[in-house]
Amino acid sequence: MDFINRGDQVLKIEDILPFFKDFFYIKDFKDAICKSLEIYNQNINQLNEDMRDATESAERIHNDINNLKSKNCVVESSKKCYLCDIPLLTRSFYVFPCSHMFHTPVL
């Protein structure tokens, strides 16, 4: 059982359990099984935390998008595209929250 307990965890207890007879004493493997279950529990807890963080991040992004939908700005006819320097109102364009303005085709 020492080869299972190595740090690299190449072989895990669940990898070798199918090779044992249907009836054997589990007490010989109790420590290895408990350690394996503890590792799985830690992995599950980490995944739950990652999912919670991702959900919170998605909610913040969703709220930001909804807030941006309700924003507006006034574009003066003299404004020009920041990239092509052509008057902005001659084509479709985007205005970003930082107030940069670009024609759609140049993006």
Secondary structure, 3 states (H helix, E strand, C coil): CCCCCCCCCCCCHHHHHHHCCCCCCHHHCHHHHHHHHHHHHHHHHHHHHHHHHHHHHHHHHHHHHHHHHCCCCCCCCCCECCCCCCEHHHCCEEECCCCCEEEHHHC
